[in-house]
Amino acid sequence: MANTTSAKKAARKMIRRTEINKSRRSRLKAYVRKVEEALASGDKAAATHALGAAEPILLRSAQKGVIHKKSASRKVSRLAARVRALP
């Protein structure tokens, strides 16, 4: 348990930030899942549209520190390559 006033405040902040990061992470997963589903169905137009929506969410999540910058870049790159590969 936190002893000092500043440690108690830091613990309160950590709880609030954790909630915010959880919601950001779940939103991120939802957008990536939409791209995956469009890829699975083979619909290139839907996959392109879903990727266009997912890319800024991925990059913003990296900017906010939810995921690592290179992790976001890798995900965007791999999804884009899979969308391009669709016939």
PDB file of N, CA, C and O in Angstrom, chain B, residues numbered from 101:
ATOM      1  N   MET B 101       0.840  -1.192   0.000  1.00  0.00           N
ATOM      2  CA  MET B 101       0.000   0.000   0.000  1.00  0.00           C
ATOM      3  C   MET B 101       0.874   1.240   0.000  1.00  0.00           C
ATOM      4  O   MET B 101       1.930   1.266   0.632  1.00  0.00           O
ATOM      5  N   ALA B 102       0.431   2.265  -0.710  1.00  0.00           N
ATOM      6  CA  ALA B 102       1.192   3.514  -0.810  1.00  0.00           C
ATOM      7  C   ALA B 102       1.210   4.218   0.548  1.00  0.00           C
ATOM      8  O   ALA B 102       0.197   4.261   1.245  1.00  0.00           O
ATOM      9  N   ASN B 103       2.368   4.770   0.918  1.00  0.00           N
ATOM     10  CA  ASN B 103       2.516   5.452   2.206  1.00  0.00           C
ATOM     11  C   ASN B 103       2.468   6.965   2.062  1.00  0.00           C
ATOM     12  O   ASN B 103       1.785   7.639   2.833  1.00  0.00           O
ATOM     13  N   THR B 104       3.176   7.499   1.099  1.00  0.00           N
ATOM     14  CA  THR B 104       3.258   8.951   0.964  1.00  0.00           C
ATOM     15  C   THR B 104       2.072   9.490   0.170  1.00  0.00           C
ATOM     16  O   THR B 104       1.393   8.754  -0.546  1.00  0.00           O
ATOM     17  N   THR B 105       1.847  10.774   0.314  1.00  0.00           N
ATOM     18  CA  THR B 105       0.746  11.424  -0.405  1.00  0.00           C
ATOM     19  C   THR B 105       0.932  11.312  -1.905  1.00  0.00           C
ATOM     20  O   THR B 105      -0.016  11.038  -2.640  1.00  0.00           O
ATOM     21  N   SER B 106       2.161  11.526  -2.355  1.00  0.00           N
ATOM     22  CA  SER B 106       2.411  11.464  -3.803  1.00  0.00           C
ATOM     23  C   SER B 106       2.235  10.041  -4.340  1.00  0.00           C
ATOM     24  O   SER B 106       1.784   9.855  -5.470  1.00  0.00           O
ATOM     25  N   ALA B 107       2.590   9.043  -3.536  1.00  0.00           N
ATOM     26  CA  ALA B 107       2.415   7.657  -3.971  1.00  0.00           C
ATOM     27  C   ALA B 107       0.938   7.298  -4.042  1.00  0.00           C
ATOM     28  O   ALA B 107       0.519   6.552  -4.927  1.00  0.00           O
ATOM     29  N   LYS B 108       0.144   7.830  -3.107  1.00  0.00           N
ATOM     30  CA  LYS B 108      -1.293   7.587  -3.133  1.00  0.00           C
ATOM     31  C   LYS B 108      -1.926   8.216  -4.369  1.00  0.00           C
ATOM     32  O   LYS B 108      -2.791   7.620  -5.010  1.00  0.00           O
ATOM     33  N   LYS B 109      -1.484   9.424  -4.693  1.00  0.00           N
ATOM     34  CA  LYS B 109      -1.993  10.096  -5.897  1.00  0.00           C
ATOM     35  C   LYS B 109      -1.587   9.317  -7.149  1.00  0.00           C
ATOM     36  O   LYS B 109      -2.386   9.148  -8.070  1.00  0.00           O
ATOM     37  N   ALA B 110      -0.352   8.850  -7.176  1.00  0.00           N
ATOM     38  CA  ALA B 110       0.125   8.078  -8.326  1.00  0.00           C
ATOM     39  C   ALA B 110      -0.704   6.807  -8.499  1.00  0.00           C
ATOM     40  O   ALA B 110      -1.006   6.406  -9.623  1.00  0.00           O
ATOM     41  N   ALA B 111      -1.070   6.176  -7.384  1.00  0.00           N
ATOM     42  CA  ALA B 111      -1.894   4.965  -7.451  1.00  0.00           C
ATOM     43  C   ALA B 111      -3.278   5.282  -8.015  1.00  0.00           C
ATOM     44  O   ALA B 111      -3.812   4.513  -8.814  1.00  0.00           O
ATOM     45  N   ARG B 112      -3.867   6.424  -7.600  1.00  0.00           N
ATOM     46  CA  ARG B 112      -5.165   6.832  -8.131  1.00  0.00           C
ATOM     47  C   ARG B 112      -5.074   7.102  -9.627  1.00  0.00           C
ATOM     48  O   ARG B 112      -5.946   6.687 -10.391  1.00  0.00           O
ATOM     49  N   LYS B 113      -4.021   7.799 -10.045  1.00  0.00           N
ATOM     50  CA  LYS B 113      -3.828   8.103 -11.465  1.00  0.00           C
ATOM     51  C   LYS B 113      -3.673   6.823 -12.274  1.00  0.00           C
ATOM     52  O   LYS B 113      -4.210   6.704 -13.375  1.00  0.00           O
ATOM     53  N   MET B 114      -2.934   5.866 -11.718  1.00  0.00           N
ATOM     54  CA  MET B 114      -2.684   4.615 -12.418  1.00  0.00           C
ATOM     55  C   MET B 114      -3.994   3.876 -12.683  1.00  0.00           C
ATOM     56  O   MET B 114      -4.179   3.292 -13.751  1.00  0.00           O
ATOM     57  N   ILE B 115      -4.902   3.903 -11.704  1.00  0.00           N
ATOM     58  CA  ILE B 115      -6.195   3.237 -11.885  1.00  0.00           C
ATOM     59  C   ILE B 115      -6.981   3.899 -13.009  1.00  0.00           C
ATOM     60  O   ILE B 115      -7.566   3.211 -13.846  1.00  0.00           O
ATOM     61  N   ARG B 116      -6.999   5.229 -13.033  1.00  0.00           N
ATOM     62  CA  ARG B 116      -7.714   5.949 -14.096  1.00  0.00           C
ATOM     63  C   ARG B 116      -7.086   5.678 -15.463  1.00  0.00           C
ATOM     64  O   ARG B 116      -7.804   5.427 -16.431  1.00  0.00           O
ATOM     65  N   ARG B 117      -5.769   5.724 -15.554  1.00  0.00           N
ATOM     66  CA  ARG B 117      -5.086   5.496 -16.828  1.00  0.00           C
ATOM     67  C   ARG B 117      -5.310   4.072 -17.317  1.00  0.00           C
ATOM     68  O   ARG B 117      -5.447   3.841 -18.519  1.00  0.00           O
ATOM     69  N   THR B 118      -5.348   3.112 -16.389  1.00  0.00           N
ATOM     70  CA  THR B 118      -5.566   1.723 -16.766  1.00  0.00           C
ATOM     71  C   THR B 118      -6.922   1.561 -17.445  1.00  0.00           C
ATOM     72  O   THR B 118      -7.036   0.859 -18.450  1.00  0.00           O
ATOM     73  N   GLU B 119      -7.955   2.211 -16.894  1.00  0.00           N
ATOM     74  CA  GLU B 119      -9.286   2.147 -17.494  1.00  0.00           C
ATOM     75  C   GLU B 119      -9.285   2.743 -18.904  1.00  0.00           C
ATOM     76  O   GLU B 119      -9.873   2.174 -19.824  1.00  0.00           O
ATOM     77  N   ILE B 120      -8.628   3.882 -19.065  1.00  0.00           N
ATOM     78  CA  ILE B 120      -8.561   4.532 -20.380  1.00  0.00           C
ATOM     79  C   ILE B 120      -7.827   3.646 -21.374  1.00  0.00           C
ATOM     80  O   ILE B 120      -8.266   3.486 -22.513  1.00  0.00           O
ATOM     81  N   ASN B 121      -6.700   3.066 -20.939  1.00  0.00           N
ATOM     82  CA  ASN B 121      -5.921   2.214 -21.833  1.00  0.00           C
ATOM     83  C   ASN B 121      -6.675   0.942 -22.203  1.00  0.00           C
ATOM     84  O   ASN B 121      -6.541   0.446 -23.321  1.00  0.00           O
ATOM     85  N   LYS B 122      -7.477   0.406 -21.264  1.00  0.00           N
ATOM     86  CA  LYS B 122      -8.278  -0.784 -21.562  1.00  0.00           C
ATOM     87  C   LYS B 122      -9.271  -0.487 -22.674  1.00  0.00           C
ATOM     88  O   LYS B 122      -9.442  -1.281 -23.599  1.00  0.00           O
ATOM     89  N   SER B 123      -9.932   0.679 -22.574  1.00  0.00           N
ATOM     90  CA  SER B 123     -10.922   1.013 -23.600  1.00  0.00           C
ATOM     91  C   SER B 123     -10.237   1.246 -24.943  1.00  0.00           C
ATOM     92  O   SER B 123     -10.760   0.845 -25.983  1.00  0.00           O
ATOM     93  N   ARG B 124      -9.082   1.885 -24.929  1.00  0.00           N
ATOM     94  CA  ARG B 124      -8.348   2.099 -26.182  1.00  0.00           C
ATOM     95  C   ARG B 124      -7.907   0.783 -26.788  1.00  0.00           C
ATOM     96  O   ARG B 124      -7.986   0.598 -28.002  1.00  0.00           O
ATOM     97  N   ARG B 125      -7.443  -0.135 -25.947  1.00  0.00           N
ATOM     98  CA  ARG B 125      -6.974  -1.426 -26.446  1.00  0.00           C
ATOM     99  C   ARG B 125      -8.137  -2.223 -27.038  1.00  0.00           C
ATOM    100  O   ARG B 125      -7.977  -2.869 -28.074  1.00  0.00           O
ATOM    101  N   SER B 126      -9.303  -2.186 -26.395  1.00  0.00           N
ATOM    102  CA  SER B 126     -10.441  -2.938 -26.919  1.00  0.00           C
ATOM    103  C   SER B 126     -10.951  -2.324 -28.220  1.00  0.00           C
ATOM    104  O   SER B 126     -11.367  -3.051 -29.123  1.00  0.00           O
ATOM    105  N   ARG B 127     -10.924  -0.972 -28.329  1.00  0.00           N
ATOM    106  CA  ARG B 127     -11.316  -0.319 -29.581  1.00  0.00           C
ATOM    107  C   ARG B 127     -10.353  -0.727 -30.689  1.00  0.00           C
ATOM    108  O   ARG B 127     -10.772  -1.002 -31.814  1.00  0.00           O
ATOM    109  N   LEU B 128      -9.061  -0.766 -30.368  1.00  0.00           N
ATOM    110  CA  LEU B 128      -8.037  -1.161 -31.328  1.00  0.00           C
ATOM    111  C   LEU B 128      -8.295  -2.573 -31.833  1.00  0.00           C
ATOM    112  O   LEU B 128      -8.233  -2.825 -33.037  1.00  0.00           O
ATOM    113  N   LYS B 129      -8.579  -3.487 -30.928  1.00  0.00           N
ATOM    114  CA  LYS B 129      -8.821  -4.872 -31.312  1.00  0.00           C
ATOM    115  C   LYS B 129     -10.068  -4.992 -32.185  1.00  0.00           C
ATOM    116  O   LYS B 129     -10.103  -5.795 -33.117  1.00  0.00           O
ATOM    117  N   ALA B 130     -11.090  -4.190 -31.880  1.00  0.00           N
ATOM    118  CA  ALA B 130     -12.324  -4.237 -32.662  1.00  0.00           C
ATOM    119  C   ALA B 130     -12.067  -3.803 -34.096  1.00  0.00           C
ATOM    120  O   ALA B 130     -12.560  -4.434 -35.031  1.00  0.00           O
ATOM    121  N   TYR B 131     -11.301  -2.733 -34.281  1.00  0.00           N
ATOM    122  CA  TYR B 131     -11.004  -2.248 -35.629  1.00  0.00           C
ATOM    123  C   TYR B 131     -10.158  -3.258 -36.407  1.00  0.00           C
ATOM    124  O   TYR B 131     -10.399  -3.491 -37.591  1.00  0.00           O
ATOM    125  N   VAL B 132      -9.174  -3.851 -35.745  1.00  0.00           N
ATOM    126  CA  VAL B 132      -8.334  -4.849 -36.414  1.00  0.00           C
ATOM    127  C   VAL B 132      -9.178  -6.069 -36.765  1.00  0.00           C
ATOM    128  O   VAL B 132      -8.992  -6.667 -37.825  1.00  0.00           O
ATOM    129  N   ARG B 133     -10.108  -6.444 -35.880  1.00  0.00           N
ATOM    130  CA  ARG B 133     -10.979  -7.591 -36.140  1.00  0.00           C
ATOM    131  C   ARG B 133     -11.844  -7.346 -37.371  1.00  0.00           C
ATOM    132  O   ARG B 133     -12.088  -8.270 -38.147  1.00  0.00           O
ATOM    133  N   LYS B 134     -12.311  -6.110 -37.560  1.00  0.00           N
ATOM    134  CA  LYS B 134     -13.118  -5.798 -38.746  1.00  0.00           C
ATOM    135  C   LYS B 134     -12.308  -6.009 -40.023  1.00  0.00           C
ATOM    136  O   LYS B 134     -12.833  -6.505 -41.019  1.00  0.00           O
ATOM    137  N   VAL B 135     -11.034  -5.635 -39.993  1.00  0.00           N
ATOM    138  CA  VAL B 135     -10.164  -5.848 -41.159  1.00  0.00           C
ATOM    139  C   VAL B 135      -9.996  -7.342 -41.388  1.00  0.00           C
ATOM    140  O   VAL B 135     -10.090  -7.811 -42.522  1.00  0.00           O
ATOM    141  N   GLU B 136      -9.747  -8.094 -40.316  1.00  0.00           N
ATOM    142  CA  GLU B 136      -9.557  -9.545 -40.422  1.00  0.00           C
ATOM    143  C   GLU B 136     -10.797 -10.223 -41.011  1.00  0.00           C
ATOM    144  O   GLU B 136     -10.688 -11.116 -41.851  1.00  0.00           O
ATOM    145  N   GLU B 137     -11.976  -9.785 -40.559  1.00  0.00           N
ATOM    146  CA  GLU B 137     -13.212 -10.386 -41.069  1.00  0.00           C
ATOM    147  C   GLU B 137     -13.412 -10.065 -42.544  1.00  0.00           C
ATOM    148  O   GLU B 137     -13.857 -10.916 -43.313  1.00  0.00           O
ATOM    149  N   ALA B 138     -13.083  -8.840 -42.939  1.00  0.00           N
ATOM    150  CA  ALA B 138     -13.202  -8.473 -44.351  1.00  0.00           C
ATOM    151  C   ALA B 138     -12.221  -9.276 -45.199  1.00  0.00           C
ATOM    152  O   ALA B 138     -12.542  -9.680 -46.316  1.00  0.00           O
ATOM    153  N   LEU B 139     -11.035  -9.501 -44.667  1.00  0.00           N
ATOM    154  CA  LEU B 139     -10.046 -10.313 -45.379  1.00  0.00           C
ATOM    155  C   LEU B 139     -10.531 -11.750 -45.517  1.00  0.00           C
ATOM    156  O   LEU B 139     -10.371 -12.369 -46.568  1.00  0.00           O
ATOM    157  N   ALA B 140     -11.123 -12.274 -44.453  1.00  0.00           N
ATOM    158  CA  ALA B 140     -11.612 -13.654 -44.477  1.00  0.00           C
ATOM    159  C   ALA B 140     -12.749 -13.825 -45.483  1.00  0.00           C
ATOM    160  O   ALA B 140     -12.868 -14.871 -46.121  1.00  0.00           O
ATOM    161  N   SER B 141     -13.578 -12.797 -45.620  1.00  0.00           N
ATOM    162  CA  SER B 141     -14.682 -12.886 -46.572  1.00  0.00           C
ATOM    163  C   SER B 141     -14.210 -12.681 -48.007  1.00  0.00           C
ATOM    164  O   SER B 141     -14.924 -13.023 -48.950  1.00  0.00           O
ATOM    165  N   GLY B 142     -13.003 -12.120 -48.178  1.00  0.00           N
ATOM    166  CA  GLY B 142     -12.452 -11.918 -49.514  1.00  0.00           C
ATOM    167  C   GLY B 142     -12.956 -10.665 -50.201  1.00  0.00           C
ATOM    168  O   GLY B 142     -12.770 -10.506 -51.407  1.00  0.00           O
ATOM    169  N   ASP B 143     -13.584  -9.781 -49.463  1.00  0.00           N
ATOM    170  CA  ASP B 143     -14.123  -8.540 -50.021  1.00  0.00           C
ATOM    171  C   ASP B 143     -13.053  -7.447 -49.949  1.00  0.00           C
ATOM    172  O   ASP B 143     -12.802  -6.876 -48.888  1.00  0.00           O
ATOM    173  N   LYS B 144     -12.434  -7.172 -51.087  1.00  0.00           N
ATOM    174  CA  LYS B 144     -11.321  -6.209 -51.103  1.00  0.00           C
ATOM    175  C   LYS B 144     -11.778  -4.796 -50.773  1.00  0.00           C
ATOM    176  O   LYS B 144     -11.067  -4.073 -50.075  1.00  0.00           O
ATOM    177  N   ALA B 145     -12.942  -4.384 -51.254  1.00  0.00           N
ATOM    178  CA  ALA B 145     -13.441  -3.034 -50.985  1.00  0.00           C
ATOM    179  C   ALA B 145     -13.699  -2.836 -49.497  1.00  0.00           C
ATOM    180  O   ALA B 145     -13.331  -1.808 -48.927  1.00  0.00           O
ATOM    181  N   ALA B 146     -14.331  -3.823 -48.874  1.00  0.00           N
ATOM    182  CA  ALA B 146     -14.607  -3.738 -47.434  1.00  0.00           C
ATOM    183  C   ALA B 146     -13.315  -3.776 -46.629  1.00  0.00           C
ATOM    184  O   ALA B 146     -13.182  -3.071 -45.628  1.00  0.00           O
ATOM    185  N   ALA B 147     -12.365  -4.598 -47.064  1.00  0.00           N
ATOM    186  CA  ALA B 147     -11.086  -4.702 -46.361  1.00  0.00           C
ATOM    187  C   ALA B 147     -10.305  -3.394 -46.454  1.00  0.00           C
ATOM    188  O   ALA B 147      -9.688  -2.964 -45.479  1.00  0.00           O
ATOM    189  N   THR B 148     -10.332  -2.762 -47.630  1.00  0.00           N
ATOM    190  CA  THR B 148      -9.647  -1.484 -47.814  1.00  0.00           C
ATOM    191  C   THR B 148     -10.273  -0.405 -46.938  1.00  0.00           C
ATOM    192  O   THR B 148      -9.569   0.394 -46.321  1.00  0.00           O
ATOM    193  N   HIS B 149     -11.600  -0.392 -46.892  1.00  0.00           N
ATOM    194  CA  HIS B 149     -12.316   0.585 -46.068  1.00  0.00           C
ATOM    195  C   HIS B 149     -12.020   0.358 -44.582  1.00  0.00           C
ATOM    196  O   HIS B 149     -11.782   1.310 -43.839  1.00  0.00           O
ATOM    197  N   ALA B 150     -12.038  -0.918 -44.152  1.00  0.00           N
ATOM    198  CA  ALA B 150     -11.769  -1.256 -42.751  1.00  0.00           C
ATOM    199  C   ALA B 150     -10.334  -0.919 -42.374  1.00  0.00           C
ATOM    200  O   ALA B 150     -10.073  -0.462 -41.261  1.00  0.00           O
ATOM    201  N   LEU B 151      -9.404  -1.142 -43.294  1.00  0.00           N
ATOM    202  CA  LEU B 151      -8.001  -0.804 -43.025  1.00  0.00           C
ATOM    203  C   LEU B 151      -7.834   0.702 -42.901  1.00  0.00           C
ATOM    204  O   LEU B 151      -7.084   1.177 -42.047  1.00  0.00           O
ATOM    205  N   GLY B 152      -8.525   1.452 -43.742  1.00  0.00           N
ATOM    206  CA  GLY B 152      -8.473   2.909 -43.667  1.00  0.00           C
ATOM    207  C   GLY B 152      -8.961   3.437 -42.326  1.00  0.00           C
ATOM    208  O   GLY B 152      -8.483   4.464 -41.844  1.00  0.00           O
ATOM    209  N   ALA B 153      -9.918   2.728 -41.724  1.00  0.00           N
ATOM    210  CA  ALA B 153     -10.414   3.120 -40.409  1.00  0.00           C
ATOM    211  C   ALA B 153      -9.495   2.636 -39.292  1.00  0.00           C
ATOM    212  O   ALA B 153      -9.351   3.308 -38.271  1.00  0.00           O
ATOM    213  N   ALA B 154      -8.878   1.481 -39.479  1.00  0.00           N
ATOM    214  CA  ALA B 154      -8.054   0.875 -38.425  1.00  0.00           C
ATOM    215  C   ALA B 154      -6.672   1.521 -38.310  1.00  0.00           C
ATOM    216  O   ALA B 154      -6.124   1.617 -37.212  1.00  0.00           O
ATOM    217  N   GLU B 155      -6.115   1.958 -39.422  1.00  0.00           N
ATOM    218  CA  GLU B 155      -4.744   2.497 -39.403  1.00  0.00           C
ATOM    219  C   GLU B 155      -4.581   3.684 -38.452  1.00  0.00           C
ATOM    220  O   GLU B 155      -3.652   3.674 -37.645  1.00  0.00           O
ATOM    221  N   PRO B 156      -5.451   4.717 -38.511  1.00  0.00           N
ATOM    222  CA  PRO B 156      -5.263   5.827 -37.566  1.00  0.00           C
ATOM    223  C   PRO B 156      -5.444   5.413 -36.112  1.00  0.00           C
ATOM    224  O   PRO B 156      -4.801   5.972 -35.223  1.00  0.00           O
ATOM    225  N   ILE B 157      -6.318   4.436 -35.864  1.00  0.00           N
ATOM    226  CA  ILE B 157      -6.520   3.955 -34.493  1.00  0.00           C
ATOM    227  C   ILE B 157      -5.248   3.275 -33.997  1.00  0.00           C
ATOM    228  O   ILE B 157      -4.825   3.490 -32.861  1.00  0.00           O
ATOM    229  N   LEU B 158      -4.644   2.459 -34.847  1.00  0.00           N
ATOM    230  CA  LEU B 158      -3.391   1.789 -34.486  1.00  0.00           C
ATOM    231  C   LEU B 158      -2.291   2.804 -34.190  1.00  0.00           C
ATOM    232  O   LEU B 158      -1.601   2.705 -33.175  1.00  0.00           O
ATOM    233  N   LEU B 159      -2.134   3.772 -35.079  1.00  0.00           N
ATOM    234  CA  LEU B 159      -1.053   4.747 -34.906  1.00  0.00           C
ATOM    235  C   LEU B 159      -1.304   5.653 -33.704  1.00  0.00           C
ATOM    236  O   LEU B 159      -0.364   6.034 -33.006  1.00  0.00           O
ATOM    237  N   ARG B 160      -2.562   5.997 -33.460  1.00  0.00           N
ATOM    238  CA  ARG B 160      -2.882   6.824 -32.301  1.00  0.00           C
ATOM    239  C   ARG B 160      -2.637   6.048 -31.009  1.00  0.00           C
ATOM    240  O   ARG B 160      -2.176   6.617 -30.020  1.00  0.00           O
ATOM    241  N   SER B 161      -2.942   4.754 -31.016  1.00  0.00           N
ATOM    242  CA  SER B 161      -2.689   3.917 -29.840  1.00  0.00           C
ATOM    243  C   SER B 161      -1.203   3.873 -29.530  1.00  0.00           C
ATOM    244  O   SER B 161      -0.803   3.889 -28.366  1.00  0.00           O
ATOM    245  N   ALA B 162      -0.387   3.817 -30.574  1.00  0.00           N
ATOM    246  CA  ALA B 162       1.062   3.831 -30.377  1.00  0.00           C
ATOM    247  C   ALA B 162       1.515   5.175 -29.823  1.00  0.00           C
ATOM    248  O   ALA B 162       2.374   5.241 -28.944  1.00  0.00           O
ATOM    249  N   GLN B 163       0.929   6.234 -30.344  1.00  0.00           N
ATOM    250  CA  GLN B 163       1.299   7.576 -29.896  1.00  0.00           C
ATOM    251  C   GLN B 163       0.938   7.780 -28.426  1.00  0.00           C
ATOM    252  O   GLN B 163       1.661   8.459 -27.697  1.00  0.00           O
ATOM    253  N   LYS B 164      -0.181   7.191 -27.990  1.00  0.00           N
ATOM    254  CA  LYS B 164      -0.637   7.330 -26.610  1.00  0.00           C
ATOM    255  C   LYS B 164       0.054   6.348 -25.674  1.00  0.00           C
ATOM    256  O   LYS B 164      -0.128   6.424 -24.459  1.00  0.00           O
ATOM    257  N   GLY B 165       0.844   5.426 -26.221  1.00  0.00           N
ATOM    258  CA  GLY B 165       1.591   4.494 -25.376  1.00  0.00           C
ATOM    259  C   GLY B 165       0.843   3.228 -25.027  1.00  0.00           C
ATOM    260  O   GLY B 165       1.269   2.482 -24.145  1.00  0.00           O
ATOM    261  N   VAL B 166      -0.275   2.969 -25.708  1.00  0.00           N
ATOM    262  CA  VAL B 166      -1.033   1.752 -25.431  1.00  0.00           C
ATOM    263  C   VAL B 166      -0.280   0.545 -25.988  1.00  0.00           C
ATOM    264  O   VAL B 166      -0.178  -0.492 -25.333  1.00  0.00           O
ATOM    265  N   ILE B 167       0.243   0.693 -27.200  1.00  0.00           N
ATOM    266  CA  ILE B 167       1.106  -0.332 -27.789  1.00  0.00           C
ATOM    267  C   ILE B 167       2.382   0.354 -28.269  1.00  0.00           C
ATOM    268  O   ILE B 167       2.437   1.579 -28.384  1.00  0.00           O
ATOM    269  N   HIS B 168       3.386  -0.438 -28.542  1.00  0.00           N
ATOM    270  CA  HIS B 168       4.665   0.110 -28.985  1.00  0.00           C
ATOM    271  C   HIS B 168       4.550   0.628 -30.419  1.00  0.00           C
ATOM    272  O   HIS B 168       3.774   0.104 -31.217  1.00  0.00           O
ATOM    273  N   LYS B 169       5.325   1.657 -30.732  1.00  0.00           N
ATOM    274  CA  LYS B 169       5.286   2.289 -32.049  1.00  0.00           C
ATOM    275  C   LYS B 169       5.602   1.293 -33.163  1.00  0.00           C
ATOM    276  O   LYS B 169       4.927   1.275 -34.191  1.00  0.00           O
ATOM    277  N   LYS B 170       6.614   0.478 -32.962  1.00  0.00           N
ATOM    278  CA  LYS B 170       6.992  -0.480 -34.003  1.00  0.00           C
ATOM    279  C   LYS B 170       5.974  -1.609 -34.119  1.00  0.00           C
ATOM    280  O   LYS B 170       5.788  -2.171 -35.198  1.00  0.00           O
ATOM    281  N   SER B 171       5.323  -1.938 -33.025  1.00  0.00           N
ATOM    282  CA  SER B 171       4.269  -2.951 -33.051  1.00  0.00           C
ATOM    283  C   SER B 171       3.104  -2.466 -33.908  1.00  0.00           C
ATOM    284  O   SER B 171       2.563  -3.224 -34.713  1.00  0.00           O
ATOM    285  N   ALA B 172       2.717  -1.204 -33.735  1.00  0.00           N
ATOM    286  CA  ALA B 172       1.638  -0.625 -34.527  1.00  0.00           C
ATOM    287  C   ALA B 172       2.019  -0.581 -36.001  1.00  0.00           C
ATOM    288  O   ALA B 172       1.214  -0.912 -36.872  1.00  0.00           O
ATOM    289  N   SER B 173       3.239  -0.173 -36.268  1.00  0.00           N
ATOM    290  CA  SER B 173       3.716  -0.085 -37.638  1.00  0.00           C
ATOM    291  C   SER B 173       3.717  -1.460 -38.305  1.00  0.00           C
ATOM    292  O   SER B 173       3.339  -1.600 -39.468  1.00  0.00           O
ATOM    293  N   ARG B 174       4.146  -2.465 -37.553  1.00  0.00           N
ATOM    294  CA  ARG B 174       4.183  -3.830 -38.073  1.00  0.00           C
ATOM    295  C   ARG B 174       2.781  -4.331 -38.390  1.00  0.00           C
ATOM    296  O   ARG B 174       2.561  -4.951 -39.430  1.00  0.00           O
ATOM    297  N   LYS B 175       1.828  -4.064 -37.492  1.00  0.00           N
ATOM    298  CA  LYS B 175       0.447  -4.498 -37.720  1.00  0.00           C
ATOM    299  C   LYS B 175      -0.139  -3.838 -38.959  1.00  0.00           C
ATOM    300  O   LYS B 175      -0.770  -4.503 -39.780  1.00  0.00           O
ATOM    301  N   VAL B 176       0.069  -2.522 -39.098  1.00  0.00           N
ATOM    302  CA  VAL B 176      -0.439  -1.795 -40.262  1.00  0.00           C
ATOM    303  C   VAL B 176       0.167  -2.369 -41.539  1.00  0.00           C
ATOM    304  O   VAL B 176      -0.537  -2.599 -42.522  1.00  0.00           O
ATOM    305  N   SER B 177       1.471  -2.595 -41.513  1.00  0.00           N
ATOM    306  CA  SER B 177       2.176  -3.095 -42.685  1.00  0.00           C
ATOM    307  C   SER B 177       1.658  -4.468 -43.096  1.00  0.00           C
ATOM    308  O   SER B 177       1.416  -4.715 -44.277  1.00  0.00           O
ATOM    309  N   ARG B 178       1.488  -5.353 -42.129  1.00  0.00           N
ATOM    310  CA  ARG B 178       1.048  -6.712 -42.443  1.00  0.00           C
ATOM    311  C   ARG B 178      -0.401  -6.740 -42.930  1.00  0.00           C
ATOM    312  O   ARG B 178      -0.741  -7.478 -43.855  1.00  0.00           O
ATOM    313  N   LEU B 179      -1.246  -5.930 -42.300  1.00  0.00           N
ATOM    314  CA  LEU B 179      -2.637  -5.871 -42.762  1.00  0.00           C
ATOM    315  C   LEU B 179      -2.722  -5.290 -44.165  1.00  0.00           C
ATOM    316  O   LEU B 179      -3.474  -5.788 -45.003  1.00  0.00           O
ATOM    317  N   ALA B 180      -1.950  -4.233 -44.424  1.00  0.00           N
ATOM    318  CA  ALA B 180      -1.958  -3.609 -45.748  1.00  0.00           C
ATOM    319  C   ALA B 180      -1.475  -4.595 -46.818  1.00  0.00           C
ATOM    320  O   ALA B 180      -2.022  -4.645 -47.919  1.00  0.00           O
ATOM    321  N   ALA B 181      -0.463  -5.362 -46.485  1.00  0.00           N
ATOM    322  CA  ALA B 181       0.057  -6.344 -47.449  1.00  0.00           C
ATOM    323  C   ALA B 181      -1.005  -7.401 -47.751  1.00  0.00           C
ATOM    324  O   ALA B 181      -1.149  -7.824 -48.897  1.00  0.00           O
ATOM    325  N   ARG B 182      -1.741  -7.825 -46.737  1.00  0.00           N
ATOM    326  CA  ARG B 182      -2.783  -8.832 -46.939  1.00  0.00           C
ATOM    327  C   ARG B 182      -3.949  -8.258 -47.751  1.00  0.00           C
ATOM    328  O   ARG B 182      -4.545  -8.966 -48.563  1.00  0.00           O
ATOM    329  N   VAL B 183      -4.273  -6.985 -47.537  1.00  0.00           N
ATOM    330  CA  VAL B 183      -5.336  -6.349 -48.324  1.00  0.00           C
ATOM    331  C   VAL B 183      -4.899  -6.231 -49.784  1.00  0.00           C
ATOM    332  O   VAL B 183      -5.683  -6.506 -50.693  1.00  0.00           O
ATOM    333  N   ARG B 184      -3.652  -5.823 -50.008  1.00  0.00           N
ATOM    334  CA  ARG B 184      -3.128  -5.704 -51.382  1.00  0.00           C
ATOM    335  C   ARG B 184      -3.117  -7.039 -52.086  1.00  0.00           C
ATOM    336  O   ARG B 184      -3.312  -7.094 -53.300  1.00  0.00           O
ATOM    337  N   ALA B 185      -2.891  -8.126 -51.351  1.00  0.00           N
ATOM    338  CA  ALA B 185      -2.788  -9.453 -51.947  1.00  0.00           C
ATOM    339  C   ALA B 185      -4.148 -10.015 -52.369  1.00  0.00           C
ATOM    340  O   ALA B 185      -4.208 -10.988 -53.121  1.00  0.00           O
ATOM    341  N   LEU B 186      -5.227  -9.415 -51.895  1.00  0.00           N
ATOM    342  CA  LEU B 186      -6.551  -9.912 -52.292  1.00  0.00           C
ATOM    343  C   LEU B 186      -6.762  -9.725 -53.791  1.00  0.00           C
ATOM    344  O   LEU B 186      -6.327  -8.729 -54.370  1.00  0.00           O
ATOM    345  N   PRO B 187      -7.427 -10.684 -54.407  1.00  0.00           N
ATOM    346  CA  PRO B 187      -7.665 -10.555 -55.862  1.00  0.00           C
ATOM    347  C   PRO B 187      -8.721  -9.519 -56.188  1.00  0.00           C
ATOM    348  O   PRO B 187      -9.029  -9.298 -57.359  1.00  0.00           O
TER     349      PRO B 187
END
